[in-house]
Amino acid sequence: MMEKSGPALEILLHRLAETPAEFLAEPRIGKTGTVHVAALVNDVLALHGQRASLAALEHFSAADADVRRDRNRLALVMIALWLLADDWFVAAAPPQSQVLHLLGSVVTELAQAGGAHQFVEDPDRREELVRVTLARLDYRPDGETLAQATDRLSRISGVERKRLLEASRVAEQRAADIRAALARKAAEESADKWSRE
């Protein structure tokens, strides 16, 4: 994660701060809203030189969407798409699977932590969205080492802190399982040795 050097952080923060009104409009859900988010996802992927399958776009479709459940998530997808339409991302053309993962489960987690428009209006939330976007696409801000980028991301993002804690918990559990398996094997070998003697 964050193995590659990306663009300057300030450029992307400025872009988010200048998000045009069209990307802050209401996502179309049922008979409300104006922006068809699935079409917008398809347009940005086309900018990256990629075509999305209908199945991939289904997560962003309003067909099964619920205004209360999905409005904030789809609004944040639109803001993330504005970020991904930046010339730097267009030139980099990150893999579609990473972009869809970012727009899917990662944006869903971020949307649960706060209102979508906070990621434009609040400087800390802007930095969180930029850093999470870069990290999930395997980039770190230009001029930062991997350690610096990891530290700054974990300090500013509650979602990232949660992910790191979960990864740490899984690693500790795996280590405990290995220790237990080794102890069982040693006990079995010892018992086998005693039964032979």
Solvent accessible surface area in square Angstrom, and as a share of the most:
residue,aa,sasa,rsa
1,M,88,0.39
2,M,5,0.02
3,E,109,0.49
4,K,93,0.39
5,S,61,0.39
6,G,8,0.08
7,P,11,0.07
8,A,31,0.24
9,L,19,0.09
10,E,118,0.53
11,I,103,0.52
12,L,0,0.00
13,L,40,0.20
14,H,118,0.53
15,R,44,0.16
16,L,0,0.00
17,A,44,0.34
18,E,106,0.48
19,T,13,0.07
20,P,38,0.24
21,A,78,0.61
22,E,119,0.53
23,F,35,0.14
24,L,49,0.24
25,A,34,0.26
26,E,73,0.33
27,P,3,0.02
28,R,78,0.29
29,I,6,0.03
30,G,53,0.51
31,K,188,0.79
32,T,77,0.45
33,G,20,0.19
34,T,102,0.59
35,V,28,0.16
36,H,113,0.50
37,V,5,0.03
38,A,20,0.16
39,A,55,0.42
40,L,33,0.16
41,V,0,0.00
42,N,58,0.30
43,D,83,0.43
44,V,5,0.03
45,L,1,0.00
46,A,62,0.48
47,L,95,0.47
48,H,9,0.04
49,G,71,0.68
50,Q,35,0.15
51,R,219,0.80
52,A,18,0.14
53,S,63,0.41
54,L,156,0.78
55,A,80,0.62
56,A,27,0.21
57,L,19,0.09
58,E,120,0.54
59,H,87,0.39
60,F,4,0.02
61,S,35,0.22
62,A,31,0.24
63,A,90,0.70
64,D,122,0.63
65,A,22,0.17
66,D,67,0.34
67,V,68,0.39
68,R,230,0.84
69,R,159,0.58
70,D,6,0.03
71,R,89,0.33
72,N,38,0.20
73,R,24,0.09
74,L,1,0.00
75,A,3,0.02
76,L,0,0.00
77,V,0,0.00
78,M,0,0.00
79,I,0,0.00
80,A,0,0.00
81,L,0,0.00
82,W,49,0.17
83,L,0,0.00
84,L,0,0.00
85,A,19,0.15
86,D,16,0.08
87,D,120,0.62
88,W,72,0.25
89,F,0,0.00
90,V,44,0.26
91,A,89,0.69
92,A,36,0.28
93,A,40,0.31
94,P,2,0.01
95,P,72,0.46
96,Q,45,0.20
97,S,82,0.53
98,Q,60,0.27
99,V,0,0.00
100,L,33,0.17
101,H,95,0.43
102,L,0,0.00
103,L,0,0.00
104,G,7,0.07
105,S,57,0.37
106,V,2,0.01
107,V,0,0.00
108,T,37,0.22
109,E,63,0.28
110,L,0,0.00
111,A,12,0.09
112,Q,145,0.65
113,A,73,0.57
114,G,18,0.17
115,G,32,0.31
116,A,4,0.03
117,H,61,0.27
118,Q,86,0.38
119,F,0,0.00
120,V,11,0.06
121,E,124,0.56
122,D,55,0.29
123,P,85,0.54
124,D,81,0.42
125,R,65,0.24
126,R,43,0.16
127,E,39,0.18
128,E,6,0.03
129,L,0,0.00
130,V,0,0.00
131,R,9,0.03
132,V,1,0.00
133,T,0,0.00
134,L,0,0.00
135,A,2,0.01
136,R,36,0.13
137,L,1,0.00
138,D,33,0.17
139,Y,26,0.10
140,R,48,0.18
141,P,3,0.02
142,D,84,0.44
143,G,76,0.73
144,E,19,0.09
145,T,77,0.45
146,L,76,0.38
147,A,77,0.59
148,Q,77,0.34
149,A,0,0.00
150,T,51,0.30
151,D,70,0.36
152,R,88,0.32
153,L,2,0.01
154,S,21,0.14
155,R,159,0.58
156,I,28,0.14
157,S,0,0.00
158,G,36,0.34
159,V,11,0.06
160,E,2,0.01
161,R,110,0.40
162,K,137,0.58
163,R,77,0.28
164,L,61,0.30
165,L,128,0.64
166,E,81,0.36
167,A,50,0.39
168,S,51,0.33
169,R,132,0.48
170,V,62,0.36
171,A,48,0.38
172,E,115,0.52
173,Q,93,0.41
174,R,141,0.51
175,A,40,0.31
176,A,38,0.29
177,D,75,0.39
178,I,94,0.48
179,R,151,0.55
180,A,46,0.36
181,A,44,0.34
182,L,112,0.56
183,A,65,0.50
184,R,144,0.53
185,K,118,0.50
186,A,59,0.46
187,A,62,0.48
188,E,114,0.51
189,E,100,0.45
190,S,52,0.33
191,A,62,0.48
192,D,71,0.37
193,K,109,0.46
194,W,183,0.64
195,S,89,0.57
196,R,173,0.63
197,E,142,0.64
